[in-house]
Amino acid sequence: MTSLHTLPNPTRSTRIHEHAWVADSRHPTSEGVVVYVRCAECGTHRVDLETHPQRPATPLSAEIVR
Ligand SMILES: [Zn+2]
């Protein structure tokens, strides 16, 4: 007889998706605006630096997976 096994579900953190970054907090510094961002989908954190409002932010930290 075949027995039914439940397949392991991929966890949220291992699923590949485009992170949906939302800014948690912003801190103006002499270098630019340091923005703490969090992915609304998986909760991954990252720290960005906005040097110019018209340019994309530069990631200061690696992505920190919860
Ligand atoms: Zn994500």
N, CA, C, O and the ligand as a Tripos MOL2 file, in Angstrom:
@<TRIPOS>MOLECULE
protein
  265   263    67     0     0
PROTEIN
NO_CHARGES

@<TRIPOS>ATOM
      1 N           0.8320   -1.2070    0.0000 N.3       1 MET1
      2 CA          0.0000    0.0000    0.0000 C.3       1 MET1
      3 C           0.8640    1.2540    0.0000 C.2       1 MET1
      4 O           1.9300    1.3000    0.6150 O.2       1 MET1
      5 N           0.3980    2.2200   -0.6730 N.am      2 THR2
      6 CA          1.1090    3.4980   -0.6230 C.3       2 THR2
      7 C           0.5960    4.3130    0.5450 C.2       2 THR2
      8 O          -0.6070    4.3890    0.7980 O.2       2 THR2
      9 N           1.5070    4.9000    1.2290 N.am      3 SER3
     10 CA          1.1140    5.7540    2.3340 C.3       3 SER3
     11 C           1.1770    7.2130    1.8970 C.2       3 SER3
     12 O           2.0080    7.5980    1.0750 O.2       3 SER3
     13 N           0.3090    7.9880    2.4490 N.am      4 LEU4
     14 CA          0.2690    9.4010    2.0880 C.3       4 LEU4
     15 C           1.2320   10.1900    2.9680 C.2       4 LEU4
     16 O           1.1210   10.2070    4.1940 O.2       4 LEU4
     17 N           2.1610   10.8290    2.3110 N.am      5 HIS5
     18 CA          3.0810   11.7040    3.0390 C.3       5 HIS5
     19 C           2.8260   13.1380    2.6030 C.2       5 HIS5
     20 O           2.6500   13.4140    1.4170 O.2       5 HIS5
     21 N           2.8070   14.0200    3.5400 N.am      6 THR6
     22 CA          2.6770   15.4300    3.1580 C.3       6 THR6
     23 C           4.0390   15.9410    2.7170 C.2       6 THR6
     24 O           5.0460   15.7330    3.3940 O.2       6 THR6
     25 N           4.0550   16.6010    1.5890 N.am      7 LEU7
     26 CA          5.3010   17.1610    1.0950 C.3       7 LEU7
     27 C           5.7070   18.3380    1.9680 C.2       7 LEU7
     28 O           4.8630   19.0960    2.4470 O.2       7 LEU7
     29 N           7.0290   18.4810    2.1680 N.am      8 PRO8
     30 CA          7.4690   19.6410    2.9540 C.3       8 PRO8
     31 C           7.1230   20.9330    2.2300 C.2       8 PRO8
     32 O           7.4260   21.0950    1.0480 O.2       8 PRO8
     33 N           6.5080   21.8190    2.9250 N.am      9 ASN9
     34 CA          6.1560   23.1080    2.3270 C.3       9 ASN9
     35 C           7.3760   24.0150    2.3060 C.2       9 ASN9
     36 O           8.0970   24.1210    3.2980 O.2       9 ASN9
     37 N           7.6030   24.6680    1.1730 N.am     10 PRO10
     38 CA          8.6940   25.6580    1.1730 C.3      10 PRO10
     39 C           8.3560   26.7880    2.1240 C.2      10 PRO10
     40 O           7.2330   27.2930    2.1420 O.2      10 PRO10
     41 N           9.3330   27.1710    2.9050 N.am     11 THR11
     42 CA          9.0890   28.2520    3.8570 C.3      11 THR11
     43 C           9.0710   29.5730    3.1170 C.2      11 THR11
     44 O           9.5650   29.6770    1.9940 O.2      11 THR11
     45 N           8.5040   30.5720    3.7490 N.am     12 ARG12
     46 CA          8.3920   31.8780    3.1050 C.3      12 ARG12
     47 C           9.7480   32.4490    2.7610 C.2      12 ARG12
     48 O           9.8990   33.1100    1.7340 O.2      12 ARG12
     49 N          10.7440   32.2040    3.6070 N.am     13 SER13
     50 CA         12.0430   32.8350    3.4020 C.3      13 SER13
     51 C          12.8000   32.2110    2.2280 C.2      13 SER13
     52 O          13.6680   32.8620    1.6470 O.2      13 SER13
     53 N          12.4890   30.9660    1.8710 N.am     14 THR14
     54 CA         13.2270   30.3330    0.7900 C.3      14 THR14
     55 C          12.5510   30.5560   -0.5560 C.2      14 THR14
     56 O          13.1590   30.3290   -1.6020 O.2      14 THR14
     57 N          11.3040   30.9970   -0.5350 N.am     15 ARG15
     58 CA         10.6460   31.2710   -1.7980 C.3      15 ARG15
     59 C          11.2790   32.4720   -2.4650 C.2      15 ARG15
     60 O          11.5630   33.4760   -1.8130 O.2      15 ARG15
     61 N          11.4980   32.3700   -3.7610 N.am     16 ILE16
     62 CA         12.0880   33.4830   -4.4930 C.3      16 ILE16
     63 C          10.9780   34.4210   -4.9380 C.2      16 ILE16
     64 O          10.0190   34.0120   -5.5920 O.2      16 ILE16
     65 N          11.1260   35.6560   -4.5790 N.am     17 HIS17
     66 CA         10.1600   36.6550   -5.0130 C.3      17 HIS17
     67 C          10.8450   38.0060   -5.0690 C.2      17 HIS17
     68 O          11.9250   38.2020   -4.5110 O.2      17 HIS17
     69 N          10.2090   38.9110   -5.7390 N.am     18 GLU18
     70 CA         10.7030   40.2900   -5.7680 C.3      18 GLU18
     71 C          10.3080   40.9300   -4.4490 C.2      18 GLU18
     72 O           9.1220   41.0500   -4.1430 O.2      18 GLU18
     73 N          11.3100   41.3460   -3.6560 N.am     19 HIS19
     74 CA         10.9960   41.9250   -2.3610 C.3      19 HIS19
     75 C          10.1590   43.1940   -2.5300 C.2      19 HIS19
     76 O          10.4350   44.0320   -3.3890 O.2      19 HIS19
     77 N           9.1600   43.3080   -1.7110 N.am     20 ALA20
     78 CA          8.2960   44.4990   -1.7230 C.3      20 ALA20
     79 C           8.7340   45.3930   -0.5800 C.2      20 ALA20
     80 O           8.1580   45.3530    0.5070 O.2      20 ALA20
     81 N           9.7720   46.2140   -0.8340 N.am     21 TRP21
     82 CA         10.3670   47.0130    0.2390 C.3      21 TRP21
     83 C           9.4380   48.1400    0.6760 C.2      21 TRP21
     84 O           8.8880   48.8700   -0.1480 O.2      21 TRP21
     85 N           9.2800   48.2600    1.9720 N.am     22 VAL22
     86 CA          8.5740   49.4070    2.5400 C.3      22 VAL22
     87 C           9.5070   50.0460    3.5560 C.2      22 VAL22
     88 O          10.2110   49.3510    4.2880 O.2      22 VAL22
     89 N           9.5100   51.3750    3.5970 N.am     23 ALA23
     90 CA         10.4030   52.0820    4.5030 C.3      23 ALA23
     91 C           9.8510   52.0210    5.9220 C.2      23 ALA23
     92 O           8.7140   52.4200    6.1730 O.2      23 ALA23
     93 N          10.6630   51.5190    6.8470 N.am     24 ASP24
     94 CA         10.2790   51.4890    8.2570 C.3      24 ASP24
     95 C          10.5790   52.8260    8.9190 C.2      24 ASP24
     96 O           9.7630   53.3660    9.6670 O.2      24 ASP24
     97 N          11.7740   53.3520    8.6260 N.am     25 SER25
     98 CA         12.1400   54.6410    9.1980 C.3      25 SER25
     99 C          13.2160   55.2850    8.3350 C.2      25 SER25
    100 O          13.9450   54.6020    7.6160 O.2      25 SER25
    101 N          13.3030   56.6130    8.4180 N.am     26 ARG26
    102 CA         14.2570   57.3830    7.6210 C.3      26 ARG26
    103 C          15.0560   58.2850    8.5490 C.2      26 ARG26
    104 O          14.5050   58.9060    9.4580 O.2      26 ARG26
    105 N          16.3620   58.3490    8.3080 N.am     27 HIS27
    106 CA         17.2270   59.1390    9.1780 C.3      27 HIS27
    107 C          18.1800   59.9780    8.3280 C.2      27 HIS27
    108 O          19.1490   59.4510    7.7830 O.2      27 HIS27
    109 N          17.9130   61.2780    8.2130 N.am     28 PRO28
    110 CA         18.8190   62.1440    7.4560 C.3      28 PRO28
    111 C          20.2000   62.2060    8.1260 C.2      28 PRO28
    112 O          20.3080   62.4320    9.3310 O.2      28 PRO28
    113 N          21.2380   62.0040    7.3310 N.am     29 THR29
    114 CA         22.6120   62.1230    7.8340 C.3      29 THR29
    115 C          23.3810   63.0200    6.8720 C.2      29 THR29
    116 O          22.8400   63.4520    5.8540 O.2      29 THR29
    117 N          24.6210   63.2960    7.1870 N.am     30 SER30
    118 CA         25.4370   64.1340    6.3100 C.3      30 SER30
    119 C          25.7410   63.4210    4.9950 C.2      30 SER30
    120 O          26.0470   64.0700    3.9950 O.2      30 SER30
    121 N          25.6590   62.0990    4.9890 N.am     31 GLU31
    122 CA         25.9360   61.3210    3.7770 C.3      31 GLU31
    123 C          24.7070   61.1810    2.8830 C.2      31 GLU31
    124 O          24.8260   60.8460    1.7050 O.2      31 GLU31
    125 N          23.5390   61.4360    3.4410 N.am     32 GLY32
    126 CA         22.2920   61.2130    2.7240 C.3      32 GLY32
    127 C          21.2500   60.7290    3.7190 C.2      32 GLY32
    128 O          21.4170   60.8590    4.9320 O.2      32 GLY32
    129 N          20.1740   60.1680    3.1820 N.am     33 VAL33
    130 CA         19.1170   59.6870    4.0710 C.3      33 VAL33
    131 C          19.2570   58.1700    4.2180 C.2      33 VAL33
    132 O          19.1590   57.4300    3.2390 O.2      33 VAL33
    133 N          19.4850   57.7270    5.4360 N.am     34 VAL34
    134 CA         19.5520   56.3020    5.7200 C.3      34 VAL34
    135 C          18.1220   55.8040    5.9080 C.2      34 VAL34
    136 O          17.3830   56.3040    6.7560 O.2      34 VAL34
    137 N          17.7410   54.8070    5.1010 N.am     35 VAL35
    138 CA         16.3740   54.3050    5.1350 C.3      35 VAL35
    139 C          16.4000   52.8360    5.5480 C.2      35 VAL35
    140 O          17.0660   52.0090    4.9250 O.2      35 VAL35
    141 N          15.6690   52.5350    6.5970 N.am     36 TYR36
    142 CA         15.5270   51.1520    7.0330 C.3      36 TYR36
    143 C          14.2950   50.5880    6.3310 C.2      36 TYR36
    144 O          13.1740   51.0380    6.5650 O.2      36 TYR36
    145 N          14.5190   49.6000    5.4700 N.am     37 VAL37
    146 CA         13.4190   49.0450    4.6970 C.3      37 VAL37
    147 C          13.1660   47.5930    5.1060 C.2      37 VAL37
    148 O          14.0520   46.8900    5.5920 O.2      37 VAL37
    149 N          11.9300   47.1810    4.8880 N.am     38 ARG38
    150 CA         11.5060   45.8300    5.2640 C.3      38 ARG38
    151 C          10.6200   45.3080    4.1400 C.2      38 ARG38
    152 O           9.7910   46.0370    3.5960 O.2      38 ARG38
    153 N          10.8090   44.0250    3.7980 N.am     39 CYS39
    154 CA          9.9690   43.4200    2.7790 C.3      39 CYS39
    155 C           8.6120   43.0840    3.4000 C.2      39 CYS39
    156 O           8.5290   42.3740    4.4020 O.2      39 CYS39
    157 N           7.5500   43.6120    2.7800 N.am     40 ALA40
    158 CA          6.2070   43.3870    3.3080 C.3      40 ALA40
    159 C           5.7940   41.9200    3.1690 C.2      40 ALA40
    160 O           4.8790   41.4640    3.8550 O.2      40 ALA40
    161 N           6.4640   41.1880    2.2870 N.am     41 GLU41
    162 CA          6.0680   39.7990    2.0500 C.3      41 GLU41
    163 C           6.7440   38.8280    3.0070 C.2      41 GLU41
    164 O           6.0850   37.9710    3.5960 O.2      41 GLU41
    165 N           8.0660   38.9590    3.1640 N.am     42 CYS42
    166 CA          8.7920   37.9530    3.9350 C.3      42 CYS42
    167 C           9.4600   38.5310    5.1790 C.2      42 CYS42
    168 O           9.9960   37.7760    5.9900 O.2      42 CYS42
    169 N           9.4380   39.8460    5.3450 N.am     43 GLY43
    170 CA          9.9920   40.4360    6.5580 C.3      43 GLY43
    171 C          11.4940   40.6190    6.5360 C.2      43 GLY43
    172 O          12.0930   40.9400    7.5620 O.2      43 GLY43
    173 N          12.1240   40.4170    5.3630 N.am     44 THR44
    174 CA         13.5590   40.6460    5.2530 C.3      44 THR44
    175 C          13.8640   42.1240    5.4360 C.2      44 THR44
    176 O          13.1350   42.9830    4.9390 O.2      44 THR44
    177 N          14.9490   42.4190    6.1550 N.am     45 HIS45
    178 CA         15.3320   43.8070    6.4160 C.3      45 HIS45
    179 C          16.5420   44.1880    5.5730 C.2      45 HIS45
    180 O          17.3440   43.3360    5.1900 O.2      45 HIS45
    181 N          16.6590   45.4730    5.2950 N.am     46 ARG46
    182 CA         17.8360   45.9990    4.6240 C.3      46 ARG46
    183 C          17.9640   47.4660    4.9830 C.2      46 ARG46
    184 O          16.9760   48.1220    5.3140 O.2      46 ARG46
    185 N          19.1900   47.9800    4.9180 N.am     47 VAL47
    186 CA         19.4220   49.3940    5.1710 C.3      47 VAL47
    187 C          19.8990   50.0260    3.8720 C.2      47 VAL47
    188 O          20.8740   49.5680    3.2780 O.2      47 VAL47
    189 N          19.2230   51.0640    3.4340 N.am     48 ASP48
    190 CA         19.5680   51.7540    2.1960 C.3      48 ASP48
    191 C          20.0790   53.1540    2.5060 C.2      48 ASP48
    192 O          19.7990   53.7200    3.5620 O.2      48 ASP48
    193 N          20.8360   53.6960    1.5550 N.am     49 LEU49
    194 CA         21.2740   55.0870    1.6640 C.3      49 LEU49
    195 C          20.8240   55.8240    0.4140 C.2      49 LEU49
    196 O          21.2160   55.4790   -0.7010 O.2      49 LEU49
    197 N          19.9990   56.8390    0.6120 N.am     50 GLU50
    198 CA         19.5600   57.6890   -0.4920 C.3      50 GLU50
    199 C          20.4470   58.9120   -0.5290 C.2      50 GLU50
    200 O          20.3670   59.7710    0.3490 O.2      50 GLU50
    201 N          21.3040   58.9960   -1.5560 N.am     51 THR51
    202 CA         22.1940   60.1620   -1.6520 C.3      51 THR51
    203 C          21.5350   61.2850   -2.4390 C.2      51 THR51
    204 O          21.8050   62.4630   -2.2050 O.2      51 THR51
    205 N          20.6520   60.9010   -3.3900 N.am     52 HIS52
    206 CA         19.9040   61.8910   -4.1570 C.3      52 HIS52
    207 C          18.4640   61.4240   -4.2560 C.2      52 HIS52
    208 O          18.2130   60.2370   -4.4630 O.2      52 HIS52
    209 N          17.5060   62.3460   -4.1110 N.am     53 PRO53
    210 CA         16.0930   61.9550   -4.1960 C.3      53 PRO53
    211 C          15.7370   61.3600   -5.5560 C.2      53 PRO53
    212 O          14.8270   60.5360   -5.6460 O.2      53 PRO53
    213 N          16.4420   61.7670   -6.6180 N.am     54 GLN54
    214 CA         16.1000   61.3080   -7.9590 C.3      54 GLN54
    215 C          16.7680   59.9780   -8.3100 C.2      54 GLN54
    216 O          16.4770   59.3940   -9.3540 O.2      54 GLN54
    217 N          17.6480   59.5060   -7.4560 N.am     55 ARG55
    218 CA         18.3820   58.2840   -7.7880 C.3      55 ARG55
    219 C          17.9530   57.1340   -6.8820 C.2      55 ARG55
    220 O          17.5260   57.3490   -5.7470 O.2      55 ARG55
    221 N          18.0710   55.9110   -7.3960 N.am     56 PRO56
    222 CA         17.7370   54.7730   -6.5430 C.3      56 PRO56
    223 C          18.6750   54.6780   -5.3430 C.2      56 PRO56
    224 O          19.8440   55.0540   -5.4250 O.2      56 PRO56
    225 N          18.1560   54.1810   -4.2490 N.am     57 ALA57
    226 CA         18.9510   54.0890   -3.0340 C.3      57 ALA57
    227 C          20.0280   53.0240   -3.1830 C.2      57 ALA57
    228 O          19.8610   52.0390   -3.9030 O.2      57 ALA57
    229 N          21.1280   53.2450   -2.4920 N.am     58 THR58
    230 CA         22.2240   52.2850   -2.4740 C.3      58 THR58
    231 C          22.0790   51.3830   -1.2520 C.2      58 THR58
    232 O          21.9880   51.8920   -0.1350 O.2      58 THR58
    233 N          22.0550   50.0700   -1.4250 N.am     59 PRO59
    234 CA         21.9910   49.2020   -0.2440 C.3      59 PRO59
    235 C          23.2480   49.3420    0.5930 C.2      59 PRO59
    236 O          24.3570   49.1920    0.0790 O.2      59 PRO59
    237 N          23.0880   49.6270    1.8680 N.am     60 LEU60
    238 CA         24.2360   49.7290    2.7750 C.3      60 LEU60
    239 C          24.5090   48.3820    3.4330 C.2      60 LEU60
    240 O          25.6520   48.0690    3.7660 O.2      60 LEU60
    241 N          23.4700   47.5960    3.6160 N.am     61 SER61
    242 CA         23.6360   46.3190    4.3040 C.3      61 SER61
    243 C          23.1700   45.1950    3.3960 C.2      61 SER61
    244 O          22.4830   45.4170    2.3980 O.2      61 SER61
    245 N          23.5540   44.0020    3.7630 N.am     62 ALA62
    246 CA         23.0240   42.8350    3.0860 C.3      62 ALA62
    247 C          21.5640   42.6480    3.5100 C.2      62 ALA62
    248 O          21.0900   43.2600    4.4670 O.2      62 ALA62
    249 N          20.8820   41.7970    2.7780 N.am     63 GLU63
    250 CA         19.5040   41.5260    3.1700 C.3      63 GLU63
    251 C          19.5270   40.5960    4.3800 C.2      63 GLU63
    252 O          20.1560   39.5380    4.3620 O.2      63 GLU63
    253 N          18.8330   41.0150    5.4210 N.am     64 ILE64
    254 CA         18.8220   40.2540    6.6730 C.3      64 ILE64
    255 C          17.5190   39.5070    6.7670 C.2      64 ILE64
    256 O          16.4690   40.0930    7.0260 O.2      64 ILE64
    257 N          17.5920   38.1840    6.5500 N.am     65 VAL65
    258 CA         16.3810   37.3620    6.5580 C.3      65 VAL65
    259 C          16.0420   36.9960    7.9870 C.2      65 VAL65
    260 O          16.8920   36.5370    8.7500 O.2      65 VAL65
    261 N          14.7870   37.2090    8.3310 N.am     66 ARG66
    262 CA         14.3520   36.8640    9.6800 C.3      66 ARG66
    263 C          14.2360   35.3550    9.8320 C.2      66 ARG66
    264 O          13.8800   34.8680   10.9050 O.2      66 ARG66
    265 ZN         10.7230   39.4810    0.4680 Zn       67 ZN67
@<TRIPOS>BOND
     1     1     2 1
     2     2     3 1
     3     3     4 2
     4     3     5 am
     5     5     6 1
     6     6     7 1
     7     7     8 2
     8     7     9 am
     9     9    10 1
    10    10    11 1
    11    11    12 2
    12    11    13 am
    13    13    14 1
    14    14    15 1
    15    15    16 2
    16    15    17 am
    17    17    18 1
    18    18    19 1
    19    19    20 2
    20    19    21 am
    21    21    22 1
    22    22    23 1
    23    23    24 2
    24    23    25 am
    25    25    26 1
    26    26    27 1
    27    27    28 2
    28    27    29 am
    29    29    30 1
    30    30    31 1
    31    31    32 2
    32    31    33 am
    33    33    34 1
    34    34    35 1
    35    35    36 2
    36    35    37 am
    37    37    38 1
    38    38    39 1
    39    39    40 2
    40    39    41 am
    41    41    42 1
    42    42    43 1
    43    43    44 2
    44    43    45 am
    45    45    46 1
    46    46    47 1
    47    47    48 2
    48    47    49 am
    49    49    50 1
    50    50    51 1
    51    51    52 2
    52    51    53 am
    53    53    54 1
    54    54    55 1
    55    55    56 2
    56    55    57 am
    57    57    58 1
    58    58    59 1
    59    59    60 2
    60    59    61 am
    61    61    62 1
    62    62    63 1
    63    63    64 2
    64    63    65 am
    65    65    66 1
    66    66    67 1
    67    67    68 2
    68    67    69 am
    69    69    70 1
    70    70    71 1
    71    71    72 2
    72    71    73 am
    73    73    74 1
    74    74    75 1
    75    75    76 2
    76    75    77 am
    77    77    78 1
    78    78    79 1
    79    79    80 2
    80    79    81 am
    81    81    82 1
    82    82    83 1
    83    83    84 2
    84    83    85 am
    85    85    86 1
    86    86    87 1
    87    87    88 2
    88    87    89 am
    89    89    90 1
    90    90    91 1
    91    91    92 2
    92    91    93 am
    93    93    94 1
    94    94    95 1
    95    95    96 2
    96    95    97 am
    97    97    98 1
    98    98    99 1
    99    99   100 2
   100    99   101 am
   101   101   102 1
   102   102   103 1
   103   103   104 2
   104   103   105 am
   105   105   106 1
   106   106   107 1
   107   107   108 2
   108   107   109 am
   109   109   110 1
   110   110   111 1
   111   111   112 2
   112   111   113 am
   113   113   114 1
   114   114   115 1
   115   115   116 2
   116   115   117 am
   117   117   118 1
   118   118   119 1
   119   119   120 2
   120   119   121 am
   121   121   122 1
   122   122   123 1
   123   123   124 2
   124   123   125 am
   125   125   126 1
   126   126   127 1
   127   127   128 2
   128   127   129 am
   129   129   130 1
   130   130   131 1
   131   131   132 2
   132   131   133 am
   133   133   134 1
   134   134   135 1
   135   135   136 2
   136   135   137 am
   137   137   138 1
   138   138   139 1
   139   139   140 2
   140   139   141 am
   141   141   142 1
   142   142   143 1
   143   143   144 2
   144   143   145 am
   145   145   146 1
   146   146   147 1
   147   147   148 2
   148   147   149 am
   149   149   150 1
   150   150   151 1
   151   151   152 2
   152   151   153 am
   153   153   154 1
   154   154   155 1
   155   155   156 2
   156   155   157 am
   157   157   158 1
   158   158   159 1
   159   159   160 2
   160   159   161 am
   161   161   162 1
   162   162   163 1
   163   163   164 2
   164   163   165 am
   165   165   166 1
   166   166   167 1
   167   167   168 2
   168   167   169 am
   169   169   170 1
   170   170   171 1
   171   171   172 2
   172   171   173 am
   173   173   174 1
   174   174   175 1
   175   175   176 2
   176   175   177 am
   177   177   178 1
   178   178   179 1
   179   179   180 2
   180   179   181 am
   181   181   182 1
   182   182   183 1
   183   183   184 2
   184   183   185 am
   185   185   186 1
   186   186   187 1
   187   187   188 2
   188   187   189 am
   189   189   190 1
   190   190   191 1
   191   191   192 2
   192   191   193 am
   193   193   194 1
   194   194   195 1
   195   195   196 2
   196   195   197 am
   197   197   198 1
   198   198   199 1
   199   199   200 2
   200   199   201 am
   201   201   202 1
   202   202   203 1
   203   203   204 2
   204   203   205 am
   205   205   206 1
   206   206   207 1
   207   207   208 2
   208   207   209 am
   209   209   210 1
   210   210   211 1
   211   211   212 2
   212   211   213 am
   213   213   214 1
   214   214   215 1
   215   215   216 2
   216   215   217 am
   217   217   218 1
   218   218   219 1
   219   219   220 2
   220   219   221 am
   221   221   222 1
   222   222   223 1
   223   223   224 2
   224   223   225 am
   225   225   226 1
   226   226   227 1
   227   227   228 2
   228   227   229 am
   229   229   230 1
   230   230   231 1
   231   231   232 2
   232   231   233 am
   233   233   234 1
   234   234   235 1
   235   235   236 2
   236   235   237 am
   237   237   238 1
   238   238   239 1
   239   239   240 2
   240   239   241 am
   241   241   242 1
   242   242   243 1
   243   243   244 2
   244   243   245 am
   245   245   246 1
   246   246   247 1
   247   247   248 2
   248   247   249 am
   249   249   250 1
   250   250   251 1
   251   251   252 2
   252   251   253 am
   253   253   254 1
   254   254   255 1
   255   255   256 2
   256   255   257 am
   257   257   258 1
   258   258   259 1
   259   259   260 2
   260   259   261 am
   261   261   262 1
   262   262   263 1
   263   263   264 2
@<TRIPOS>SUBSTRUCTURE
     1 MET1         2 RESIDUE 1 A MET
     2 THR2         6 RESIDUE 1 A THR
     3 SER3        10 RESIDUE 1 A SER
     4 LEU4        14 RESIDUE 1 A LEU
     5 HIS5        18 RESIDUE 1 A HIS
     6 THR6        22 RESIDUE 1 A THR
     7 LEU7        26 RESIDUE 1 A LEU
     8 PRO8        30 RESIDUE 1 A PRO
     9 ASN9        34 RESIDUE 1 A ASN
    10 PRO10       38 RESIDUE 1 A PRO
    11 THR11       42 RESIDUE 1 A THR
    12 ARG12       46 RESIDUE 1 A ARG
    13 SER13       50 RESIDUE 1 A SER
    14 THR14       54 RESIDUE 1 A THR
    15 ARG15       58 RESIDUE 1 A ARG
    16 ILE16       62 RESIDUE 1 A ILE
    17 HIS17       66 RESIDUE 1 A HIS
    18 GLU18       70 RESIDUE 1 A GLU
    19 HIS19       74 RESIDUE 1 A HIS
    20 ALA20       78 RESIDUE 1 A ALA
    21 TRP21       82 RESIDUE 1 A TRP
    22 VAL22       86 RESIDUE 1 A VAL
    23 ALA23       90 RESIDUE 1 A ALA
    24 ASP24       94 RESIDUE 1 A ASP
    25 SER25       98 RESIDUE 1 A SER
    26 ARG26      102 RESIDUE 1 A ARG
    27 HIS27      106 RESIDUE 1 A HIS
    28 PRO28      110 RESIDUE 1 A PRO
    29 THR29      114 RESIDUE 1 A THR
    30 SER30      118 RESIDUE 1 A SER
    31 GLU31      122 RESIDUE 1 A GLU
    32 GLY32      126 RESIDUE 1 A GLY
    33 VAL33      130 RESIDUE 1 A VAL
    34 VAL34      134 RESIDUE 1 A VAL
    35 VAL35      138 RESIDUE 1 A VAL
    36 TYR36      142 RESIDUE 1 A TYR
    37 VAL37      146 RESIDUE 1 A VAL
    38 ARG38      150 RESIDUE 1 A ARG
    39 CYS39      154 RESIDUE 1 A CYS
    40 ALA40      158 RESIDUE 1 A ALA
    41 GLU41      162 RESIDUE 1 A GLU
    42 CYS42      166 RESIDUE 1 A CYS
    43 GLY43      170 RESIDUE 1 A GLY
    44 THR44      174 RESIDUE 1 A THR
    45 HIS45      178 RESIDUE 1 A HIS
    46 ARG46      182 RESIDUE 1 A ARG
    47 VAL47      186 RESIDUE 1 A VAL
    48 ASP48      190 RESIDUE 1 A ASP
    49 LEU49      194 RESIDUE 1 A LEU
    50 GLU50      198 RESIDUE 1 A GLU
    51 THR51      202 RESIDUE 1 A THR
    52 HIS52      206 RESIDUE 1 A HIS
    53 PRO53      210 RESIDUE 1 A PRO
    54 GLN54      214 RESIDUE 1 A GLN
    55 ARG55      218 RESIDUE 1 A ARG
    56 PRO56      222 RESIDUE 1 A PRO
    57 ALA57      226 RESIDUE 1 A ALA
    58 THR58      230 RESIDUE 1 A THR
    59 PRO59      234 RESIDUE 1 A PRO
    60 LEU60      238 RESIDUE 1 A LEU
    61 SER61      242 RESIDUE 1 A SER
    62 ALA62      246 RESIDUE 1 A ALA
    63 GLU63      250 RESIDUE 1 A GLU
    64 ILE64      254 RESIDUE 1 A ILE
    65 VAL65      258 RESIDUE 1 A VAL
    66 ARG66      262 RESIDUE 1 A ARG
    67 ZN67       265 GROUP 0 **** ****
